Amino acid sequence: MQLTDIADQFEAMGISVVAMTFDSVEMLKSVEEDQGIEFTLLHDEDITHVNRLGILNDIDFEPDHRFYGVPHPGIFLVDPDGTIQAKFAEEGYRTRPDFANVLEAAAEL
């Protein structure tokens, strides 16, 4: 189950969905149009937020690798004040957090 498939369930709970990646703004626009993504996609300039959150995947990719900047997959549930209320993370870049658990936690907020 991908985030695009369940974004409406978060929206129904009054939770805004936002995704952040190191991909270029042009790439994000292309993905948004090609896949019909309706939630906000953010570009993490110079992987600033990935570094500040301590989620840089430095296990799989070295600084000279073209995928350097990829974070460990994760989801944060953030309240309107900007406080992280819950986080879900995985170490391997091929694994994603279980969205059923994320939806359950979101419903409890």
OpenMM code with the backbone's topology and positions (N, CA, C; nanometers):
from openmm import Vec3, app, unit

residues = "MET GLN LEU THR ASP ILE ALA ASP GLN PHE GLU ALA MET GLY ILE SER VAL VAL ALA MET THR PHE ASP SER VAL GLU MET LEU LYS SER VAL GLU GLU ASP GLN GLY ILE GLU PHE THR LEU LEU HIS ASP GLU ASP ILE THR HIS VAL ASN ARG LEU GLY ILE LEU ASN ASP ILE ASP PHE GLU PRO ASP HIS ARG PHE TYR GLY VAL PRO HIS PRO GLY ILE PHE LEU VAL ASP PRO ASP GLY THR ILE GLN ALA LYS PHE ALA GLU GLU GLY TYR ARG THR ARG PRO ASP PHE ALA ASN VAL LEU GLU ALA ALA ALA GLU LEU".split()
positions = [
    Vec3(0.0838, -0.1168, 0.0000),
    Vec3(0.0000, 0.0000, 0.0000),
    Vec3(0.0889, 0.1239, 0.0000),
    Vec3(0.0728, 0.2080, -0.0957),
    Vec3(0.1529, 0.3288, -0.1053),
    Vec3(0.0795, 0.4467, -0.0428),
    Vec3(0.1564, 0.5478, -0.0076),
    Vec3(0.0992, 0.6662, 0.0544),
    Vec3(-0.0085, 0.7287, -0.0335),
    Vec3(0.0114, 0.7275, -0.1632),
    Vec3(-0.0891, 0.7849, -0.2534),
    Vec3(-0.2217, 0.7102, -0.2434),
    Vec3(-0.2166, 0.5822, -0.2086),
    Vec3(-0.3384, 0.5017, -0.1982),
    Vec3(-0.4182, 0.5303, -0.0714),
    Vec3(-0.3520, 0.5802, 0.0320),
    Vec3(-0.4208, 0.6009, 0.1597),
    Vec3(-0.4224, 0.7463, 0.2050),
    Vec3(-0.3705, 0.8377, 0.1241),
    Vec3(-0.3659, 0.9788, 0.1629),
    Vec3(-0.5043, 1.0311, 0.1988),
    Vec3(-0.6064, 0.9858, 0.1279),
    Vec3(-0.7423, 1.0325, 0.1560),
    Vec3(-0.7903, 0.9893, 0.2949),
    Vec3(-0.7388, 0.8781, 0.3460),
    Vec3(-0.7756, 0.8342, 0.4807),
    Vec3(-0.7181, 0.9287, 0.5857),
    Vec3(-0.5972, 0.9776, 0.5630),
    Vec3(-0.5391, 1.0774, 0.6536),
    Vec3(-0.6183, 1.2075, 0.6432),
    Vec3(-0.6477, 1.2492, 0.5207),
    Vec3(-0.7222, 1.3728, 0.4993),
    Vec3(-0.8588, 1.3669, 0.5686),
    Vec3(-0.9246, 1.2495, 0.5664),
    Vec3(-1.0542, 1.2331, 0.6315),
    Vec3(-1.0441, 1.2529, 0.7831),
    Vec3(-0.9260, 1.2297, 0.8397),
    Vec3(-0.9026, 1.2504, 0.9832),
    Vec3(-0.8579, 1.3939, 1.0114),
    Vec3(-0.8493, 1.4760, 0.9054),
    Vec3(-0.8037, 1.6136, 0.9228),
    Vec3(-0.6526, 1.6253, 0.9271),
    Vec3(-0.5829, 1.5245, 0.8768),
    Vec3(-0.4366, 1.5226, 0.8784),
    Vec3(-0.3854, 1.5497, 0.7370),
    Vec3(-0.3034, 1.6521, 0.7245),
    Vec3(-0.2434, 1.6846, 0.5956),
    Vec3(-0.1273, 1.5904, 0.5677),
    Vec3(-0.1161, 1.5472, 0.4440),
    Vec3(-0.0076, 1.4603, 0.4015),
    Vec3(0.0936, 1.5436, 0.3252),
    Vec3(0.2208, 1.5287, 0.3618),
    Vec3(0.3305, 1.5973, 0.2955),
    Vec3(0.4446, 1.4971, 0.2825),
    Vec3(0.5082, 1.4936, 0.1678),
    Vec3(0.6247, 1.4068, 0.1482),
    Vec3(0.7451, 1.4940, 0.1162),
    Vec3(0.8620, 1.4544, 0.1674),
    Vec3(0.9846, 1.5296, 0.1421),
    Vec3(1.0903, 1.4352, 0.0859),
    Vec3(1.1630, 1.4840, -0.0134),
    Vec3(1.2667, 1.4051, -0.0775),
    Vec3(1.3802, 1.4964, -0.1228),
    Vec3(1.4932, 1.4356, -0.1518),
    Vec3(1.6065, 1.5126, -0.2021),
    Vec3(1.5982, 1.5320, -0.3530),
    Vec3(1.4987, 1.4700, -0.4171),
    Vec3(1.4829, 1.4838, -0.5622),
    Vec3(1.4622, 1.6300, -0.6000),
    Vec3(1.5011, 1.6640, -0.7223),
    Vec3(1.4894, 1.8016, -0.7687),
    Vec3(1.3433, 1.8456, -0.7768),
    Vec3(1.3210, 1.9754, -0.7738),
    Vec3(1.1867, 2.0310, -0.7868),
    Vec3(1.1255, 1.9874, -0.9197),
    Vec3(1.2059, 1.9861, -1.0258),
    Vec3(1.1568, 1.9435, -1.1569),
    Vec3(1.1100, 1.7978, -1.1528),
    Vec3(1.1867, 1.7127, -1.0853),
    Vec3(1.1490, 1.5721, -1.0724),
    Vec3(1.0192, 1.5585, -0.9929),
    Vec3(1.0078, 1.6352, -0.8855),
    Vec3(0.8863, 1.6303, -0.8040),
    Vec3(0.7636, 1.6719, -0.8850),
    Vec3(0.7782, 1.7762, -0.9648),
    Vec3(0.6668, 1.8205, -1.0497),
    Vec3(0.6282, 1.7125, -1.1490),
    Vec3(0.7266, 1.6479, -1.2057),
    Vec3(0.7012, 1.5411, -1.3026),
    Vec3(0.6296, 1.4232, -1.2371),
    Vec3(0.6768, 1.3820, -1.1214),
    Vec3(0.6147, 1.2708, -1.0489),
    Vec3(0.4717, 1.3074, -1.0093),
    Vec3(0.4548, 1.4283, -0.9610),
    Vec3(0.3223, 1.4754, -0.9204),
    Vec3(0.2232, 1.4678, -1.0366),
    Vec3(0.2659, 1.5131, -1.1528),
    Vec3(0.1794, 1.5112, -1.2710),
    Vec3(0.1580, 1.3700, -1.3237),
    Vec3(0.2652, 1.2916, -1.3345),
    Vec3(0.2560, 1.1570, -1.3899),
    Vec3(0.1725, 1.0635, -1.3036),
    Vec3(0.1823, 1.0784, -1.1714),
    Vec3(0.1140, 0.9855, -1.0813),
    Vec3(-0.0109, 1.0443, -1.0167),
    Vec3(-0.0439, 1.1681, -1.0528),
    Vec3(-0.1649, 1.2303, -0.9999),
    Vec3(-0.1615, 1.2509, -0.8499),
    Vec3(-0.0451, 1.2801, -0.7967),
    Vec3(-0.0310, 1.3015, -0.6525),
    Vec3(-0.0971, 1.4338, -0.6159),
    Vec3(-0.1821, 1.4286, -0.5146),
    Vec3(-0.2567, 1.5477, -0.4746),
    Vec3(-0.2090, 1.6083, -0.3437),
    Vec3(-0.1146, 1.5425, -0.2754),
    Vec3(-0.0610, 1.6015, -0.1536),
    Vec3(0.0688, 1.6741, -0.1853),
    Vec3(0.1165, 1.7517, -0.0905),
    Vec3(0.2339, 1.8365, -0.1104),
    Vec3(0.3628, 1.7539, -0.1147),
    Vec3(0.4467, 1.7838, -0.2129),
    Vec3(0.5799, 1.7239, -0.2229),
    Vec3(0.6819, 1.8344, -0.2000),
    Vec3(0.7738, 1.8121, -0.1083),
    Vec3(0.8760, 1.9111, -0.0746),
    Vec3(1.0144, 1.8636, -0.1158),
    Vec3(1.0960, 1.9576, -0.1601),
    Vec3(1.2355, 1.9310, -0.1958),
    Vec3(1.3230, 1.9681, -0.0761),
    Vec3(1.4032, 1.8737, -0.0296),
    Vec3(1.4943, 1.8975, 0.0829),
    Vec3(1.6273, 1.9477, 0.0271),
    Vec3(1.6395, 2.0779, 0.0154),
    Vec3(1.7586, 2.1418, -0.0410),
    Vec3(1.8835, 2.0998, 0.0359),
    Vec3(1.9807, 2.0460, -0.0361),
    Vec3(2.1094, 2.0049, 0.0227),
    Vec3(2.0933, 1.9058, 0.1385),
    Vec3(1.9872, 1.8268, 0.1335),
    Vec3(1.9525, 1.7279, 0.2373),
    Vec3(1.9617, 1.7852, 0.3796),
    Vec3(1.9250, 1.9118, 0.3914),
    Vec3(1.9310, 1.9822, 0.5190),
    Vec3(1.8463, 1.9141, 0.6259),
    Vec3(1.7211, 1.8845, 0.5934),
    Vec3(1.6319, 1.8252, 0.6930),
    Vec3(1.6683, 1.6801, 0.7222),
    Vec3(1.7105, 1.6082, 0.6206),
    Vec3(1.7547, 1.4704, 0.6419),
    Vec3(1.8695, 1.4683, 0.7427),
    Vec3(1.9639, 1.5581, 0.7265),
    Vec3(2.0768, 1.5648, 0.8193),
    Vec3(2.0336, 1.6089, 0.9588),
    Vec3(1.9474, 1.7099, 0.9669),
    Vec3(1.9033, 1.7595, 1.0979),
    Vec3(1.8220, 1.6555, 1.1741),
    Vec3(1.7457, 1.5761, 1.1011),
    Vec3(1.6652, 1.4725, 1.1660),
    Vec3(1.7460, 1.3460, 1.1943),
    Vec3(1.8684, 1.3401, 1.1428),
    Vec3(1.9546, 1.2244, 1.1670),
    Vec3(1.9076, 1.0984, 1.0967),
    Vec3(1.8476, 1.1136, 0.9787),
    Vec3(1.7930, 0.9976, 0.9079),
    Vec3(1.8634, 0.9698, 0.7751),
    Vec3(1.9802, 1.0268, 0.7555),
    Vec3(2.0566, 1.0031, 0.6327),
    Vec3(2.0973, 0.8563, 0.6238),
    Vec3(2.0704, 0.7954, 0.5106),
    Vec3(2.1094, 0.6563, 0.4879),
    Vec3(2.2555, 0.6545, 0.4427),
    Vec3(2.3460, 0.6521, 0.5378),
    Vec3(2.4891, 0.6505, 0.5053),
    Vec3(2.5428, 0.5071, 0.5051),
    Vec3(2.4533, 0.4092, 0.5211),
    Vec3(2.4929, 0.2685, 0.5168),
    Vec3(2.4989, 0.2191, 0.3727),
    Vec3(2.3967, 0.2526, 0.2952),
    Vec3(2.3853, 0.2011, 0.1593),
    Vec3(2.4527, 0.2870, 0.0527),
    Vec3(2.4719, 0.4169, 0.0825),
    Vec3(2.5245, 0.5075, -0.0197),
    Vec3(2.6336, 0.5989, 0.0360),
    Vec3(2.7459, 0.6007, -0.0322),
    Vec3(2.8578, 0.6879, 0.0042),
    Vec3(2.8359, 0.8272, -0.0557),
    Vec3(2.9063, 0.9309, -0.0049),
    Vec3(2.8870, 1.0678, -0.0544),
    Vec3(2.9033, 1.0849, -0.2057),
    Vec3(2.9827, 1.0015, -0.2710),
    Vec3(3.0013, 1.0180, -0.4154),
    Vec3(2.8996, 0.9383, -0.4977),
    Vec3(2.8091, 0.8664, -0.4318),
    Vec3(2.7084, 0.7866, -0.5015),
    Vec3(2.5927, 0.8767, -0.5454),
    Vec3(2.5321, 0.8472, -0.6594),
    Vec3(2.4249, 0.9335, -0.7107),
    Vec3(2.2999, 0.9324, -0.6226),
    Vec3(2.2848, 0.8324, -0.5370),
    Vec3(2.1693, 0.8280, -0.4473),
    Vec3(2.2019, 0.8780, -0.3070),
    Vec3(2.3205, 0.9350, -0.2902),
    Vec3(2.3550, 0.9908, -0.1601),
    Vec3(2.2563, 1.1026, -0.1271),
    Vec3(2.2028, 1.0986, -0.0094),
    Vec3(2.1014, 1.1941, 0.0327),
    Vec3(1.9697, 1.1256, 0.0607),
    Vec3(1.9606, 0.9987, 0.0216),
    Vec3(1.8401, 0.9222, 0.0486),
    Vec3(1.8311, 0.9000, 0.1995),
    Vec3(1.7161, 0.9303, 0.2577),
    Vec3(1.7004, 0.9047, 0.4010),
    Vec3(1.6571, 0.7610, 0.4259),
    Vec3(1.6673, 0.7198, 0.5500),
    Vec3(1.6023, 0.5957, 0.5894),
    Vec3(1.4533, 0.6230, 0.5758),
    Vec3(1.3761, 0.5282, 0.5212),
    Vec3(1.2327, 0.5517, 0.5041),
    Vec3(1.1647, 0.5761, 0.6382),
    Vec3(1.0807, 0.6758, 0.6415),
    Vec3(1.0116, 0.7036, 0.7657),
    Vec3(0.8925, 0.7941, 0.7478),
    Vec3(0.8109, 0.7965, 0.8510),
    Vec3(0.6928, 0.8812, 0.8552),
    Vec3(0.6897, 0.9473, 0.9919),
    Vec3(0.6641, 1.0776, 0.9907),
    Vec3(0.6466, 1.1526, 1.1142),
    Vec3(0.5036, 1.2026, 1.1196),
    Vec3(0.4411, 1.1916, 1.2348),
    Vec3(0.3122, 1.2546, 1.2583),
    Vec3(0.3418, 1.3788, 1.3410),
    Vec3(0.3146, 1.4946, 1.2815),
    Vec3(0.3511, 1.6226, 1.3409),
    Vec3(0.2248, 1.7012, 1.3716),
    Vec3(0.2167, 1.7562, 1.4932),
    Vec3(0.0977, 1.8332, 1.5285),
    Vec3(0.1077, 1.9745, 1.4709),
    Vec3(-0.0006, 2.0522, 1.4801),
    Vec3(0.0000, 2.1869, 1.4218),
    Vec3(0.1080, 2.2792, 1.4785),
    Vec3(0.1584, 2.2484, 1.5984),
    Vec3(0.2646, 2.3295, 1.6580),
    Vec3(0.4034, 2.2890, 1.6104),
    Vec3(0.4107, 2.1830, 1.5280),
    Vec3(0.5392, 2.1378, 1.4764),
    Vec3(0.6088, 2.0341, 1.5623),
    Vec3(0.5394, 1.9815, 1.6621),
    Vec3(0.5967, 1.8805, 1.7499),
    Vec3(0.5715, 1.7416, 1.6917),
    Vec3(0.6759, 1.6616, 1.6835),
    Vec3(0.6611, 1.5244, 1.6346),
    Vec3(0.5899, 1.4436, 1.7425),
    Vec3(0.4736, 1.3906, 1.7081),
    Vec3(0.3936, 1.3119, 1.8013),
    Vec3(0.4207, 1.1623, 1.7893),
    Vec3(0.4620, 1.1182, 1.6708),
    Vec3(0.4936, 0.9767, 1.6488),
    Vec3(0.5871, 0.9674, 1.5297),
    Vec3(0.6719, 0.8657, 1.5313),
    Vec3(0.7570, 0.8433, 1.4149),
    Vec3(0.7677, 0.6944, 1.3881),
    Vec3(0.7791, 0.6651, 1.2614),
    Vec3(0.7899, 0.5285, 1.2130),
    Vec3(0.9072, 0.5270, 1.1174),
    Vec3(1.0015, 0.4368, 1.1375),
    Vec3(1.1216, 0.4378, 1.0541),
    Vec3(1.1707, 0.2964, 1.0270),
    Vec3(1.2394, 0.2839, 0.9170),
    Vec3(1.3008, 0.1582, 0.8760),
    Vec3(1.4457, 0.1870, 0.8397),
    Vec3(1.5322, 0.0895, 0.8539),
    Vec3(1.6723, 0.1118, 0.8182),
    Vec3(1.6982, 0.0917, 0.6707),
    Vec3(1.6443, -0.0131, 0.6132),
    Vec3(1.6697, -0.0413, 0.4724),
    Vec3(1.5835, 0.0445, 0.3820),
    Vec3(1.6388, 0.0906, 0.2727),
    Vec3(1.5638, 0.1796, 0.1839),
    Vec3(1.4553, 0.1081, 0.1053),
    Vec3(1.4566, -0.0233, 0.1049),
    Vec3(1.3541, -0.0989, 0.0320),
    Vec3(1.2304, -0.1278, 0.1169),
    Vec3(1.2381, -0.1039, 0.2465),
    Vec3(1.1284, -0.1329, 0.3380),
    Vec3(1.0618, -0.0029, 0.3800),
    Vec3(0.9315, -0.0044, 0.3863),
    Vec3(0.8560, 0.1130, 0.4280),
    Vec3(0.7796, 0.0797, 0.5560),
    Vec3(0.7517, 0.1817, 0.6372),
    Vec3(0.6711, 0.1563, 0.7569),
    Vec3(0.5338, 0.1007, 0.7184),
    Vec3(0.4764, 0.0228, 0.8073),
    Vec3(0.3444, -0.0362, 0.7861),
    Vec3(0.2391, 0.0741, 0.7999),
    Vec3(0.1701, 0.1029, 0.6898),
    Vec3(0.0731, 0.2120, 0.6905),
    Vec3(-0.0453, 0.1842, 0.7823),
    Vec3(-0.0781, 0.0584, 0.8059),
    Vec3(-0.1871, 0.0268, 0.8986),
    Vec3(-0.1522, 0.0780, 1.0386),
    Vec3(-0.0272, 0.0612, 1.0796),
    Vec3(0.0173, 0.1115, 1.2099),
    Vec3(0.0168, 0.2636, 1.2138),
    Vec3(0.0552, 0.3248, 1.1038),
    Vec3(0.0592, 0.4713, 1.0971),
    Vec3(-0.0828, 0.5270, 1.1042),
    Vec3(-0.1757, 0.4675, 1.0297),
    Vec3(-0.3146, 0.5118, 1.0341),
    Vec3(-0.3743, 0.4956, 1.1739),
    Vec3(-0.3420, 0.3866, 1.2395),
    Vec3(-0.3906, 0.3629, 1.3759),
    Vec3(-0.3382, 0.4704, 1.4710),
    Vec3(-0.2100, 0.5009, 1.4629),
    Vec3(-0.1515, 0.6032, 1.5494),
    Vec3(-0.2119, 0.7395, 1.5191),
    Vec3(-0.2339, 0.7688, 1.3929),
    Vec3(-0.2928, 0.8969, 1.3538),
    Vec3(-0.4338, 0.9108, 1.4092),
    Vec3(-0.5100, 0.8030, 1.4063),
    Vec3(-0.6473, 0.8047, 1.4575),
    Vec3(-0.6503, 0.8297, 1.6079),
    Vec3(-0.5430, 0.7924, 1.6776),
    Vec3(-0.5366, 0.8104, 1.8230),
    Vec3(-0.4915, 0.9507, 1.8644),
    Vec3(-0.4428, 1.0291, 1.7704),
    Vec3(-0.3965, 1.1640, 1.8047),
    Vec3(-0.5128, 1.2588, 1.8304),
] * unit.nanometer
topology = app.Topology()
chain = topology.addChain("A")
for resn in residues:
    res = topology.addResidue(resn, chain)
    for name in ("N", "CA", "C"):
        topology.addAtom(name, app.Element.getBySymbol(name[0]), res)
